[in-house]
């Protein structure tokens, strides 16, 4: 499957993944869709490299692969940004007068 088809499948997979991963991302909906596309491209490449037949056509199998990659990438992003926010909230800024 060509890259444009994976981008389209990735956008749909990213949107579906955003409905599953309910936490709000730092970049909003657009950033979540971009992360979903990246996850879909990576998961599609991994499945295709291992010879999975559903990863080379535009079908339900490729949508499932894109969805899985998008969910994993969104969860990783949420974990990374949540830990960063937690560290910043632990640092107290004391005013100097």
N, CA, C and O atoms as a CHARMM CRD file, in Angstrom:
* protein
*
  388
    1    1 UNK  N      0.86600  -1.17300   0.00000 PROA 1      0.00000
    2    1 UNK  CA     0.00000   0.00000   0.00000 PROA 1      0.00000
    3    1 UNK  C      0.90800   1.23000   0.00000 PROA 1      0.00000
    4    1 UNK  O      1.94200   1.24800   0.66800 PROA 1      0.00000
    5    2 UNK  N      0.52300   2.22700  -0.73300 PROA 2      0.00000
    6    2 UNK  CA     1.36400   3.40700  -0.82900 PROA 2      0.00000
    7    2 UNK  C      1.22200   4.29800   0.40700 PROA 2      0.00000
    8    2 UNK  O      0.33500   4.10100   1.23700 PROA 2      0.00000
    9    3 UNK  N      2.09700   5.25700   0.50300 PROA 3      0.00000
   10    3 UNK  CA     2.17400   6.11200   1.69500 PROA 3      0.00000
   11    3 UNK  C      0.92100   6.96700   1.86700 PROA 3      0.00000
   12    3 UNK  O      0.49500   7.20500   2.99700 PROA 3      0.00000
   13    4 UNK  N      0.32800   7.43000   0.78000 PROA 4      0.00000
   14    4 UNK  CA    -0.87200   8.25800   0.87700 PROA 4      0.00000
   15    4 UNK  C     -2.04200   7.47300   1.46400 PROA 4      0.00000
   16    4 UNK  O     -2.81000   8.00100   2.26800 PROA 4      0.00000
   17    5 UNK  N     -2.17100   6.22300   1.06200 PROA 5      0.00000
   18    5 UNK  CA    -3.23600   5.39100   1.61900 PROA 5      0.00000
   19    5 UNK  C     -3.01100   5.15100   3.10900 PROA 5      0.00000
   20    5 UNK  O     -3.96600   5.14400   3.88500 PROA 5      0.00000
   21    6 UNK  N     -1.74600   4.95300   3.51800 PROA 6      0.00000
   22    6 UNK  CA    -1.46900   4.76300   4.94900 PROA 6      0.00000
   23    6 UNK  C     -1.72600   6.03300   5.74000 PROA 6      0.00000
   24    6 UNK  O     -2.12900   5.96400   6.90100 PROA 6      0.00000
   25    7 UNK  N     -1.50200   7.18200   5.13800 PROA 7      0.00000
   26    7 UNK  CA    -1.80200   8.44500   5.82600 PROA 7      0.00000
   27    7 UNK  C     -3.31400   8.57300   6.04000 PROA 7      0.00000
   28    7 UNK  O     -3.76000   8.96200   7.12000 PROA 7      0.00000
   29    8 UNK  N     -4.08700   8.24800   5.02100 PROA 8      0.00000
   30    8 UNK  CA    -5.54500   8.31700   5.15900 PROA 8      0.00000
   31    8 UNK  C     -6.03300   7.31600   6.19700 PROA 8      0.00000
   32    8 UNK  O     -6.85300   7.65400   7.05100 PROA 8      0.00000
   33    9 UNK  N     -5.53300   6.08500   6.12500 PROA 9      0.00000
   34    9 UNK  CA    -5.89400   5.07500   7.11300 PROA 9      0.00000
   35    9 UNK  C     -5.41300   5.51100   8.49500 PROA 9      0.00000
   36    9 UNK  O     -6.09400   5.26600   9.49200 PROA 9      0.00000
   37   10 UNK  N     -4.24800   6.15300   8.56300 PROA 10     0.00000
   38   10 UNK  CA    -3.71100   6.63700   9.83600 PROA 10     0.00000
   39   10 UNK  C     -4.55100   7.73900  10.45300 PROA 10     0.00000
   40   10 UNK  O     -4.69900   7.79300  11.67400 PROA 10     0.00000
   41   11 UNK  N     -5.10300   8.61900   9.62800 PROA 11     0.00000
   42   11 UNK  CA    -5.97700   9.67100  10.15300 PROA 11     0.00000
   43   11 UNK  C     -7.23400   9.04900  10.75700 PROA 11     0.00000
   44   11 UNK  O     -7.66500   9.43200  11.84500 PROA 11     0.00000
   45   12 UNK  N     -7.81400   8.09200  10.04800 PROA 12     0.00000
   46   12 UNK  CA    -9.00100   7.42500  10.58100 PROA 12     0.00000
   47   12 UNK  C     -8.63900   6.62500  11.83800 PROA 12     0.00000
   48   12 UNK  O     -9.37300   6.65300  12.82500 PROA 12     0.00000
   49   13 UNK  N     -7.51500   5.91900  11.79900 PROA 13     0.00000
   50   13 UNK  CA    -7.07000   5.17100  12.96600 PROA 13     0.00000
   51   13 UNK  C     -6.73100   6.08000  14.13400 PROA 13     0.00000
   52   13 UNK  O     -6.99600   5.73100  15.28400 PROA 13     0.00000
   53   14 UNK  N     -6.14700   7.24600  13.85600 PROA 14     0.00000
   54   14 UNK  CA    -5.85400   8.21300  14.91200 PROA 14     0.00000
   55   14 UNK  C     -7.11800   8.77800  15.53300 PROA 14     0.00000
   56   14 UNK  O     -7.18000   8.99100  16.74400 PROA 14     0.00000
   57   15 UNK  N     -8.12100   9.02100  14.70800 PROA 15     0.00000
   58   15 UNK  CA    -9.39600   9.51000  15.24000 PROA 15     0.00000
   59   15 UNK  C    -10.06300   8.45500  16.11900 PROA 15     0.00000
   60   15 UNK  O    -10.58400   8.76700  17.18900 PROA 15     0.00000
   61   16 UNK  N    -10.04300   7.20000  15.65800 PROA 16     0.00000
   62   16 UNK  CA   -10.60500   6.11700  16.46100 PROA 16     0.00000
   63   16 UNK  C     -9.82100   5.91800  17.75600 PROA 16     0.00000
   64   16 UNK  O    -10.40300   5.66000  18.81000 PROA 16     0.00000
   65   17 UNK  N     -8.50400   6.04000  17.67000 PROA 17     0.00000
   66   17 UNK  CA    -7.67200   5.88300  18.86600 PROA 17     0.00000
   67   17 UNK  C     -7.93600   7.00300  19.85700 PROA 17     0.00000
   68   17 UNK  O     -7.89600   6.77800  21.06700 PROA 17     0.00000
   69   18 UNK  N     -8.20300   8.19900  19.36600 PROA 18     0.00000
   70   18 UNK  CA    -8.49900   9.31300  20.26000 PROA 18     0.00000
   71   18 UNK  C     -9.79500   9.06700  21.01800 PROA 18     0.00000
   72   18 UNK  O     -9.93300   9.51100  22.15800 PROA 18     0.00000
   73   19 UNK  N    -10.74300   8.37100  20.40900 PROA 19     0.00000
   74   19 UNK  CA   -11.97400   8.05300  21.12800 PROA 19     0.00000
   75   19 UNK  C    -11.74200   7.00500  22.21400 PROA 19     0.00000
   76   19 UNK  O    -12.47700   6.96400  23.20100 PROA 19     0.00000
   77   20 UNK  N    -10.72900   6.15900  22.04000 PROA 20     0.00000
   78   20 UNK  CA   -10.40600   5.14500  23.03900 PROA 20     0.00000
   79   20 UNK  C     -9.54100   5.73600  24.15500 PROA 20     0.00000
   80   20 UNK  O     -9.79200   5.49600  25.33500 PROA 20     0.00000
   81   21 UNK  N     -8.52900   6.50600  23.77600 PROA 21     0.00000
   82   21 UNK  CA    -7.63900   7.14600  24.74700 PROA 21     0.00000
   83   21 UNK  C     -8.28800   8.47700  25.10200 PROA 21     0.00000
   84   21 UNK  O     -8.13300   9.46000  24.37600 PROA 21     0.00000
   85   22 UNK  N     -9.00000   8.51200  26.19900 PROA 22     0.00000
   86   22 UNK  CA    -9.85900   9.64600  26.53900 PROA 22     0.00000
   87   22 UNK  C     -9.11700  10.86000  27.07000 PROA 22     0.00000
   88   22 UNK  O     -9.65500  11.96600  27.03000 PROA 22     0.00000
   89   23 UNK  N     -7.89900  10.68900  27.56400 PROA 23     0.00000
   90   23 UNK  CA    -7.17900  11.82300  28.14200 PROA 23     0.00000
   91   23 UNK  C     -6.91000  12.88300  27.08200 PROA 23     0.00000
   92   23 UNK  O     -6.68000  12.56400  25.91500 PROA 23     0.00000
   93   24 UNK  N     -6.94100  14.13000  27.49400 PROA 24     0.00000
   94   24 UNK  CA    -6.70500  15.22800  26.55900 PROA 24     0.00000
   95   24 UNK  C     -5.21100  15.40000  26.34000 PROA 24     0.00000
   96   24 UNK  O     -4.43400  15.44000  27.29300 PROA 24     0.00000
   97   25 UNK  N     -4.82100  15.50100  25.09200 PROA 25     0.00000
   98   25 UNK  CA    -3.41700  15.66300  24.76000 PROA 25     0.00000
   99   25 UNK  C     -2.98000  17.10800  24.83800 PROA 25     0.00000
  100   25 UNK  O     -3.80100  18.02400  24.86000 PROA 25     0.00000
  101   26 UNK  N     -1.68000  17.29500  24.87900 PROA 26     0.00000
  102   26 UNK  CA    -1.12800  18.64200  24.99600 PROA 26     0.00000
  103   26 UNK  C     -1.32300  19.44900  23.72400 PROA 26     0.00000
  104   26 UNK  O     -1.41900  20.67500  23.78600 PROA 26     0.00000
  105   27 UNK  N     -1.38300  18.79500  22.57800 PROA 27     0.00000
  106   27 UNK  CA    -1.48200  19.50100  21.31900 PROA 27     0.00000
  107   27 UNK  C     -2.87300  19.56700  20.73700 PROA 27     0.00000
  108   27 UNK  O     -3.07400  20.19100  19.69500 PROA 27     0.00000
  109   28 UNK  N     -3.83500  18.94200  21.37900 PROA 28     0.00000
  110   28 UNK  CA    -5.20100  18.97100  20.88600 PROA 28     0.00000
  111   28 UNK  C     -5.47100  17.89100  19.86000 PROA 28     0.00000
  112   28 UNK  O     -4.70800  16.93400  19.72600 PROA 28     0.00000
  113   29 UNK  N     -6.55600  18.05500  19.14600 PROA 29     0.00000
  114   29 UNK  CA    -7.02400  17.04100  18.20600 PROA 29     0.00000
  115   29 UNK  C     -6.05500  16.87400  17.03800 PROA 29     0.00000
  116   29 UNK  O     -5.77500  15.74800  16.62500 PROA 29     0.00000
  117   30 UNK  N     -5.54600  17.96700  16.50900 PROA 30     0.00000
  118   30 UNK  CA    -4.64000  17.88000  15.36100 PROA 30     0.00000
  119   30 UNK  C     -3.37700  17.11300  15.70900 PROA 30     0.00000
  120   30 UNK  O     -2.92600  16.27200  14.93200 PROA 30     0.00000
  121   31 UNK  N     -2.80300  17.39700  16.87300 PROA 31     0.00000
  122   31 UNK  CA    -1.59700  16.67400  17.29300 PROA 31     0.00000
  123   31 UNK  C     -1.89900  15.19300  17.50500 PROA 31     0.00000
  124   31 UNK  O     -1.07000  14.33900  17.18700 PROA 31     0.00000
  125   32 UNK  N     -3.08100  14.88200  18.04000 PROA 32     0.00000
  126   32 UNK  CA    -3.45600  13.48400  18.22800 PROA 32     0.00000
  127   32 UNK  C     -3.59200  12.76900  16.88900 PROA 32     0.00000
  128   32 UNK  O     -3.19800  11.60900  16.76500 PROA 32     0.00000
  129   33 UNK  N     -4.13800  13.43900  15.90100 PROA 33     0.00000
  130   33 UNK  CA    -4.25500  12.82900  14.57100 PROA 33     0.00000
  131   33 UNK  C     -2.88300  12.61500  13.94700 PROA 33     0.00000
  132   33 UNK  O     -2.64400  11.58600  13.31600 PROA 33     0.00000
  133   34 UNK  N     -1.98500  13.57000  14.11600 PROA 34     0.00000
  134   34 UNK  CA    -0.62700  13.42500  13.57200 PROA 34     0.00000
  135   34 UNK  C      0.09200  12.26900  14.26200 PROA 34     0.00000
  136   34 UNK  O      0.75500  11.46700  13.60500 PROA 34     0.00000
  137   35 UNK  N     -0.03900  12.18200  15.58300 PROA 35     0.00000
  138   35 UNK  CA     0.56500  11.06600  16.31700 PROA 35     0.00000
  139   35 UNK  C     -0.07400   9.74400  15.87700 PROA 35     0.00000
  140   35 UNK  O      0.61400   8.72800  15.77700 PROA 35     0.00000
  141   36 UNK  N     -1.37000   9.75300  15.61800 PROA 36     0.00000
  142   36 UNK  CA    -2.03900   8.56300  15.10500 PROA 36     0.00000
  143   36 UNK  C     -1.51500   8.14200  13.74200 PROA 36     0.00000
  144   36 UNK  O     -1.33500   6.95100  13.49000 PROA 36     0.00000
  145   37 UNK  N     -1.26700   9.10100  12.86300 PROA 37     0.00000
  146   37 UNK  CA    -0.70900   8.79200  11.54300 PROA 37     0.00000
  147   37 UNK  C      0.69000   8.20800  11.68700 PROA 37     0.00000
  148   37 UNK  O      1.03100   7.23200  11.01900 PROA 37     0.00000
  149   38 UNK  N      1.49600   8.80000  12.55300 PROA 38     0.00000
  150   38 UNK  CA     2.85600   8.29000  12.76500 PROA 38     0.00000
  151   38 UNK  C      2.80700   6.86900  13.31100 PROA 38     0.00000
  152   38 UNK  O      3.54900   5.99800  12.85600 PROA 38     0.00000
  153   39 UNK  N      1.93500   6.63500  14.28600 PROA 39     0.00000
  154   39 UNK  CA     1.78700   5.28600  14.82600 PROA 39     0.00000
  155   39 UNK  C      1.29800   4.30100  13.79000 PROA 39     0.00000
  156   39 UNK  O      1.74800   3.15500  13.75400 PROA 39     0.00000
  157   40 UNK  N      0.37900   4.73700  12.94500 PROA 40     0.00000
  158   40 UNK  CA    -0.13400   3.86100  11.89000 PROA 40     0.00000
  159   40 UNK  C      0.95100   3.53000  10.87200 PROA 40     0.00000
  160   40 UNK  O      1.06400   2.38700  10.43000 PROA 40     0.00000
  161   41 UNK  N      1.74100   4.52300  10.50500 PROA 41     0.00000
  162   41 UNK  CA     2.82400   4.27300   9.54700 PROA 41     0.00000
  163   41 UNK  C      3.84300   3.30200  10.11700 PROA 41     0.00000
  164   41 UNK  O      4.29300   2.38900   9.42500 PROA 41     0.00000
  165   42 UNK  N      4.21000   3.49700  11.38000 PROA 42     0.00000
  166   42 UNK  CA     5.19900   2.61800  12.00000 PROA 42     0.00000
  167   42 UNK  C      4.65200   1.19700  12.14000 PROA 42     0.00000
  168   42 UNK  O      5.33700   0.22700  11.81600 PROA 42     0.00000
  169   43 UNK  N      3.42100   1.08000  12.62200 PROA 43     0.00000
  170   43 UNK  CA     2.85700  -0.26600  12.78200 PROA 43     0.00000
  171   43 UNK  C      2.63000  -0.94100  11.43100 PROA 43     0.00000
  172   43 UNK  O      2.82600  -2.15000  11.30600 PROA 43     0.00000
  173   44 UNK  N      2.22200  -0.18100  10.42500 PROA 44     0.00000
  174   44 UNK  CA     2.06800  -0.74900   9.08200 PROA 44     0.00000
  175   44 UNK  C      3.37900  -1.24300   8.51800 PROA 44     0.00000
  176   44 UNK  O      3.43600  -2.29600   7.88300 PROA 44     0.00000
  177   45 UNK  N      4.43700  -0.47800   8.75100 PROA 45     0.00000
  178   45 UNK  CA     5.76200  -0.88500   8.28200 PROA 45     0.00000
  179   45 UNK  C      6.23500  -2.14700   9.00400 PROA 45     0.00000
  180   45 UNK  O      6.80300  -3.04600   8.38300 PROA 45     0.00000
  181   46 UNK  N      5.99500  -2.21200  10.33600 PROA 46     0.00000
  182   46 UNK  CA     6.40700  -3.38600  11.10500 PROA 46     0.00000
  183   46 UNK  C      5.65500  -4.62500  10.64000 PROA 46     0.00000
  184   46 UNK  O      6.26300  -5.66900  10.40500 PROA 46     0.00000
  185   47 UNK  N      4.33200  -4.51400  10.50500 PROA 47     0.00000
  186   47 UNK  CA     3.54800  -5.67000  10.06700 PROA 47     0.00000
  187   47 UNK  C      3.92100  -6.09000   8.64500 PROA 47     0.00000
  188   47 UNK  O      3.99400  -7.28300   8.34900 PROA 47     0.00000
  189   48 UNK  N      4.15500  -5.11600   7.77000 PROA 48     0.00000
  190   48 UNK  CA     4.53300  -5.42700   6.39400 PROA 48     0.00000
  191   48 UNK  C      5.91000  -6.09400   6.34300 PROA 48     0.00000
  192   48 UNK  O      6.13400  -6.99400   5.53400 PROA 48     0.00000
  193   49 UNK  N      6.82700  -5.65500   7.20100 PROA 49     0.00000
  194   49 UNK  CA     8.16600  -6.23800   7.23900 PROA 49     0.00000
  195   49 UNK  C      8.13600  -7.69200   7.66900 PROA 49     0.00000
  196   49 UNK  O      8.95200  -8.49600   7.22000 PROA 49     0.00000
  197   50 UNK  N      7.19100  -8.03100   8.54200 PROA 50     0.00000
  198   50 UNK  CA     7.06200  -9.41500   8.97600 PROA 50     0.00000
  199   50 UNK  C      6.18500 -10.24000   8.04100 PROA 50     0.00000
  200   50 UNK  O      5.90700 -11.40700   8.31600 PROA 50     0.00000
  201   51 UNK  N      5.74900  -9.63700   6.93600 PROA 51     0.00000
  202   51 UNK  CA     5.01100 -10.37200   5.92900 PROA 51     0.00000
  203   51 UNK  C      3.53800 -10.56900   6.21200 PROA 51     0.00000
  204   51 UNK  O      2.91700 -11.47900   5.66200 PROA 51     0.00000
  205   52 UNK  N      2.97400  -9.73700   7.05300 PROA 52     0.00000
  206   52 UNK  CA     1.53600  -9.86200   7.35000 PROA 52     0.00000
  207   52 UNK  C      0.75100  -9.43300   6.11500 PROA 52     0.00000
  208   52 UNK  O      0.95800  -8.32700   5.61500 PROA 52     0.00000
  209   53 UNK  N     -0.14300 -10.27800   5.61300 PROA 53     0.00000
  210   53 UNK  CA    -0.82100  -9.95700   4.35100 PROA 53     0.00000
  211   53 UNK  C     -1.81500  -8.80500   4.43800 PROA 53     0.00000
  212   53 UNK  O     -2.13000  -8.20000   3.41300 PROA 53     0.00000
  213   54 UNK  N     -2.31700  -8.48300   5.62000 PROA 54     0.00000
  214   54 UNK  CA    -3.30800  -7.40800   5.72500 PROA 54     0.00000
  215   54 UNK  C     -2.67600  -6.03300   5.67400 PROA 54     0.00000
  216   54 UNK  O     -3.38200  -5.03000   5.56200 PROA 54     0.00000
  217   55 UNK  N     -1.35300  -5.97000   5.75600 PROA 55     0.00000
  218   55 UNK  CA    -0.69500  -4.67200   5.82800 PROA 55     0.00000
  219   55 UNK  C     -0.38100  -4.07800   4.46500 PROA 55     0.00000
  220   55 UNK  O      0.19600  -2.99300   4.39600 PROA 55     0.00000
  221   56 UNK  N     -0.73900  -4.74500   3.38800 PROA 56     0.00000
  222   56 UNK  CA    -0.39100  -4.20700   2.08200 PROA 56     0.00000
  223   56 UNK  C     -1.59400  -3.83400   1.22600 PROA 56     0.00000
  224   56 UNK  O     -1.42900  -3.48000   0.05900 PROA 56     0.00000
  225   57 UNK  N     -2.78800  -3.90500   1.77900 PROA 57     0.00000
  226   57 UNK  CA    -3.99300  -3.51000   1.05200 PROA 57     0.00000
  227   57 UNK  C     -4.81600  -2.55800   1.89200 PROA 57     0.00000
  228   57 UNK  O     -4.65600  -2.48700   3.11000 PROA 57     0.00000
  229   58 UNK  N     -5.68400  -1.84000   1.24000 PROA 58     0.00000
  230   58 UNK  CA    -6.60100  -0.94000   1.94100 PROA 58     0.00000
  231   58 UNK  C     -7.84000  -1.74500   2.31800 PROA 58     0.00000
  232   58 UNK  O     -8.77900  -1.86100   1.53100 PROA 58     0.00000
  233   59 UNK  N     -7.83100  -2.30700   3.54400 PROA 59     0.00000
  234   59 UNK  CA    -8.92400  -3.16300   3.98700 PROA 59     0.00000
  235   59 UNK  C     -9.07400  -3.04400   5.50300 PROA 59     0.00000
  236   59 UNK  O     -8.41000  -2.22400   6.13700 PROA 59     0.00000
  237   60 UNK  N     -9.94400  -3.86100   6.07200 PROA 60     0.00000
  238   60 UNK  CA   -10.19800  -3.81900   7.51300 PROA 60     0.00000
  239   60 UNK  C     -8.94000  -4.19000   8.29500 PROA 60     0.00000
  240   60 UNK  O     -8.68000  -3.61900   9.35400 PROA 60     0.00000
  241   61 UNK  N     -8.17100  -5.12600   7.79100 PROA 61     0.00000
  242   61 UNK  CA    -6.93600  -5.52700   8.47100 PROA 61     0.00000
  243   61 UNK  C     -5.95700  -4.38300   8.61200 PROA 61     0.00000
  244   61 UNK  O     -5.34500  -4.21800   9.66700 PROA 61     0.00000
  245   62 UNK  N     -5.79800  -3.58500   7.56000 PROA 62     0.00000
  246   62 UNK  CA    -4.89900  -2.44000   7.65100 PROA 62     0.00000
  247   62 UNK  C     -5.45300  -1.37700   8.59000 PROA 62     0.00000
  248   62 UNK  O     -4.68700  -0.66200   9.23600 PROA 62     0.00000
  249   63 UNK  N     -6.78300  -1.26400   8.67400 PROA 63     0.00000
  250   63 UNK  CA    -7.39000  -0.31900   9.61600 PROA 63     0.00000
  251   63 UNK  C     -7.13300  -0.74900  11.05600 PROA 63     0.00000
  252   63 UNK  O     -6.86200   0.08500  11.92000 PROA 63     0.00000
  253   64 UNK  N     -7.21800  -2.05100  11.30900 PROA 64     0.00000
  254   64 UNK  CA    -6.93900  -2.56500  12.65800 PROA 64     0.00000
  255   64 UNK  C     -5.47700  -2.33800  13.01600 PROA 64     0.00000
  256   64 UNK  O     -5.16400  -1.94100  14.13800 PROA 64     0.00000
  257   65 UNK  N     -4.58700  -2.58800  12.07200 PROA 65     0.00000
  258   65 UNK  CA    -3.16000  -2.36400  12.30300 PROA 65     0.00000
  259   65 UNK  C     -2.89900  -0.88600  12.58900 PROA 65     0.00000
  260   65 UNK  O     -2.14100  -0.56000  13.50200 PROA 65     0.00000
  261   66 UNK  N     -3.51100  -0.00100  11.82800 PROA 66     0.00000
  262   66 UNK  CA    -3.34300   1.44100  12.05000 PROA 66     0.00000
  263   66 UNK  C     -3.92000   1.85500  13.39700 PROA 66     0.00000
  264   66 UNK  O     -3.33400   2.68300  14.09400 PROA 66     0.00000
  265   67 UNK  N     -5.05200   1.29300  13.76700 PROA 67     0.00000
  266   67 UNK  CA    -5.68100   1.60200  15.04600 PROA 67     0.00000
  267   67 UNK  C     -4.78700   1.17600  16.20700 PROA 67     0.00000
  268   67 UNK  O     -4.61000   1.92900  17.16400 PROA 67     0.00000
  269   68 UNK  N     -4.23100  -0.01500  16.12700 PROA 68     0.00000
  270   68 UNK  CA    -3.34100  -0.49600  17.19100 PROA 68     0.00000
  271   68 UNK  C     -2.12000   0.40500  17.31300 PROA 68     0.00000
  272   68 UNK  O     -1.73800   0.79000  18.41900 PROA 68     0.00000
  273   69 UNK  N     -1.50900   0.74200  16.18700 PROA 69     0.00000
  274   69 UNK  CA    -0.33600   1.62300  16.22200 PROA 69     0.00000
  275   69 UNK  C     -0.66500   3.00400  16.75300 PROA 69     0.00000
  276   69 UNK  O      0.13600   3.59700  17.47500 PROA 69     0.00000
  277   70 UNK  N     -1.83200   3.52500  16.40700 PROA 70     0.00000
  278   70 UNK  CA    -2.23200   4.84800  16.87900 PROA 70     0.00000
  279   70 UNK  C     -2.50800   4.83900  18.37500 PROA 70     0.00000
  280   70 UNK  O     -2.13300   5.78000  19.07500 PROA 70     0.00000
  281   71 UNK  N     -3.15800   3.78900  18.88000 PROA 71     0.00000
  282   71 UNK  CA    -3.42500   3.70400  20.31800 PROA 71     0.00000
  283   71 UNK  C     -2.11600   3.61300  21.09600 PROA 71     0.00000
  284   71 UNK  O     -1.94200   4.29500  22.10600 PROA 71     0.00000
  285   72 UNK  N     -1.20900   2.78300  20.63500 PROA 72     0.00000
  286   72 UNK  CA     0.08300   2.64000  21.32100 PROA 72     0.00000
  287   72 UNK  C      0.85000   3.95700  21.31200 PROA 72     0.00000
  288   72 UNK  O      1.40400   4.35600  22.33600 PROA 72     0.00000
  289   73 UNK  N      0.88900   4.62700  20.17900 PROA 73     0.00000
  290   73 UNK  CA     1.63900   5.88700  20.11600 PROA 73     0.00000
  291   73 UNK  C      0.97800   6.98100  20.95400 PROA 73     0.00000
  292   73 UNK  O      1.68000   7.78000  21.57300 PROA 73     0.00000
  293   74 UNK  N     -0.35200   7.03600  20.98900 PROA 74     0.00000
  294   74 UNK  CA    -1.02700   8.02300  21.83600 PROA 74     0.00000
  295   74 UNK  C     -0.80200   7.74400  23.31100 PROA 74     0.00000
  296   74 UNK  O     -0.60200   8.67500  24.09100 PROA 74     0.00000
  297   75 UNK  N     -0.83200   6.47100  23.70900 PROA 75     0.00000
  298   75 UNK  CA    -0.58000   6.13500  25.12200 PROA 75     0.00000
  299   75 UNK  C      0.84700   6.50300  25.51200 PROA 75     0.00000
  300   75 UNK  O      1.07300   7.02500  26.60400 PROA 75     0.00000
  301   76 UNK  N      1.80600   6.23800  24.63800 PROA 76     0.00000
  302   76 UNK  CA     3.19500   6.61600  24.93400 PROA 76     0.00000
  303   76 UNK  C      3.31000   8.12500  25.06800 PROA 76     0.00000
  304   76 UNK  O      3.96700   8.61400  25.98700 PROA 76     0.00000
  305   77 UNK  N      2.68100   8.86800  24.16700 PROA 77     0.00000
  306   77 UNK  CA     2.72000  10.32200  24.25100 PROA 77     0.00000
  307   77 UNK  C      2.08000  10.82300  25.53600 PROA 77     0.00000
  308   77 UNK  O      2.60800  11.73100  26.17800 PROA 77     0.00000
  309   78 UNK  N      0.95000  10.24200  25.91600 PROA 78     0.00000
  310   78 UNK  CA     0.27400  10.65600  27.15900 PROA 78     0.00000
  311   78 UNK  C      1.14900  10.37900  28.38700 PROA 78     0.00000
  312   78 UNK  O      1.22500  11.20200  29.29900 PROA 78     0.00000
  313   79 UNK  N      1.80900   9.21300  28.40300 PROA 79     0.00000
  314   79 UNK  CA     2.67800   8.89600  29.53000 PROA 79     0.00000
  315   79 UNK  C      3.85900   9.85400  29.61400 PROA 79     0.00000
  316   79 UNK  O      4.24100  10.27500  30.70600 PROA 79     0.00000
  317   80 UNK  N      4.43500  10.19800  28.47500 PROA 80     0.00000
  318   80 UNK  CA     5.57000  11.12000  28.47800 PROA 80     0.00000
  319   80 UNK  C      5.16300  12.52200  28.90900 PROA 80     0.00000
  320   80 UNK  O      5.87400  13.15800  29.68600 PROA 80     0.00000
  321   81 UNK  N      4.03900  13.00600  28.42200 PROA 81     0.00000
  322   81 UNK  CA     3.62100  14.36600  28.77700 PROA 81     0.00000
  323   81 UNK  C      3.06600  14.42700  30.18900 PROA 81     0.00000
  324   81 UNK  O      3.18900  15.45900  30.84800 PROA 81     0.00000
  325   82 UNK  N      2.45900  13.35200  30.66800 PROA 82     0.00000
  326   82 UNK  CA     1.95400  13.34600  32.04100 PROA 82     0.00000
  327   82 UNK  C      3.11700  13.39400  33.03200 PROA 82     0.00000
  328   82 UNK  O      3.04900  14.10800  34.03200 PROA 82     0.00000
  329   83 UNK  N      4.17400  12.64500  32.76100 PROA 83     0.00000
  330   83 UNK  CA     5.32900  12.65700  33.65500 PROA 83     0.00000
  331   83 UNK  C      6.00600  14.02000  33.65400 PROA 83     0.00000
  332   83 UNK  O      6.47600  14.47400  34.69700 PROA 83     0.00000
  333   84 UNK  N      6.06300  14.67200  32.51600 PROA 84     0.00000
  334   84 UNK  CA     6.67100  15.99700  32.45000 PROA 84     0.00000
  335   84 UNK  C      5.83700  17.00600  33.23500 PROA 84     0.00000
  336   84 UNK  O      6.39100  17.85000  33.94000 PROA 84     0.00000
  337   85 UNK  N      4.52200  16.92700  33.11900 PROA 85     0.00000
  338   85 UNK  CA     3.65500  17.83600  33.86100 PROA 85     0.00000
  339   85 UNK  C      3.76200  17.57400  35.35900 PROA 85     0.00000
  340   85 UNK  O      3.71300  18.51200  36.15500 PROA 85     0.00000
  341   86 UNK  N      3.90500  16.32500  35.74600 PROA 86     0.00000
  342   86 UNK  CA     4.03500  15.98600  37.15400 PROA 86     0.00000
  343   86 UNK  C      5.32900  16.54800  37.72800 PROA 86     0.00000
  344   86 UNK  O      5.33900  17.03500  38.85800 PROA 86     0.00000
  345   87 UNK  N      6.41800  16.48900  36.97000 PROA 87     0.00000
  346   87 UNK  CA     7.70200  17.02600  37.44200 PROA 87     0.00000
  347   87 UNK  C      7.60600  18.53700  37.60400 PROA 87     0.00000
  348   87 UNK  O      8.08500  19.08800  38.59500 PROA 87     0.00000
  349   88 UNK  N      6.98600  19.21100  36.62800 PROA 88     0.00000
  350   88 UNK  CA     6.86700  20.66500  36.73300 PROA 88     0.00000
  351   88 UNK  C      5.96900  21.08300  37.88600 PROA 88     0.00000
  352   88 UNK  O      6.19000  22.13500  38.48600 PROA 88     0.00000
  353   89 UNK  N      4.96000  20.28100  38.20800 PROA 89     0.00000
  354   89 UNK  CA     4.08700  20.64700  39.31000 PROA 89     0.00000
  355   89 UNK  C      4.75800  20.40600  40.65600 PROA 89     0.00000
  356   89 UNK  O      4.35700  20.99700  41.65900 PROA 89     0.00000
  357   90 UNK  N      5.77000  19.54700  40.69300 PROA 90     0.00000
  358   90 UNK  CA     6.47600  19.28400  41.94300 PROA 90     0.00000
  359   90 UNK  C      7.48100  20.38800  42.27700 PROA 90     0.00000
  360   90 UNK  O      7.86300  20.56000  43.43400 PROA 90     0.00000
  361   91 UNK  N      7.89900  21.12100  41.26800 PROA 91     0.00000
  362   91 UNK  CA     8.85400  22.21100  41.48700 PROA 91     0.00000
  363   91 UNK  C      8.07500  23.44000  41.96400 PROA 91     0.00000
  364   91 UNK  O      7.17900  23.93400  41.28000 PROA 91     0.00000
  365   92 UNK  N      8.42800  23.89600  43.10600 PROA 92     0.00000
  366   92 UNK  CA     7.76800  25.07900  43.64500 PROA 92     0.00000
  367   92 UNK  C      8.60500  26.30700  43.28300 PROA 92     0.00000
  368   92 UNK  O      9.82500  26.32700  43.44800 PROA 92     0.00000
  369   93 UNK  N      7.93000  27.29000  42.80200 PROA 93     0.00000
  370   93 UNK  CA     8.59100  28.53800  42.46200 PROA 93     0.00000
  371   93 UNK  C      8.27900  29.52400  43.57300 PROA 93     0.00000
  372   93 UNK  O      7.13200  29.92900  43.76200 PROA 93     0.00000
  373   94 UNK  N      9.30500  29.89800  44.29400 PROA 94     0.00000
  374   94 UNK  CA     9.09600  30.82700  45.39100 PROA 94     0.00000
  375   94 UNK  C      9.43400  32.24100  44.92400 PROA 94     0.00000
  376   94 UNK  O     10.49700  32.47300  44.34800 PROA 94     0.00000
  377   95 UNK  N      8.53300  33.17500  45.17100 PROA 95     0.00000
  378   95 UNK  CA     8.80800  34.55300  44.73900 PROA 95     0.00000
  379   95 UNK  C      9.89200  35.18300  45.61100 PROA 95     0.00000
  380   95 UNK  O      9.93700  34.98700  46.82600 PROA 95     0.00000
  381   96 UNK  N     10.73700  35.92400  44.97000 PROA 96     0.00000
  382   96 UNK  CA    11.78200  36.64600  45.71500 PROA 96     0.00000
  383   96 UNK  C     11.35200  38.09500  45.85800 PROA 96     0.00000
  384   96 UNK  O     11.05900  38.77900  44.87700 PROA 96     0.00000
  385   97 UNK  N     11.32200  38.53800  47.08500 PROA 97     0.00000
  386   97 UNK  CA    10.85200  39.89700  47.32800 PROA 97     0.00000
  387   97 UNK  C     11.94600  40.76200  47.85000 PROA 97     0.00000
  388   97 UNK  O     11.72700  41.94500  48.11200 PROA 97     0.00000
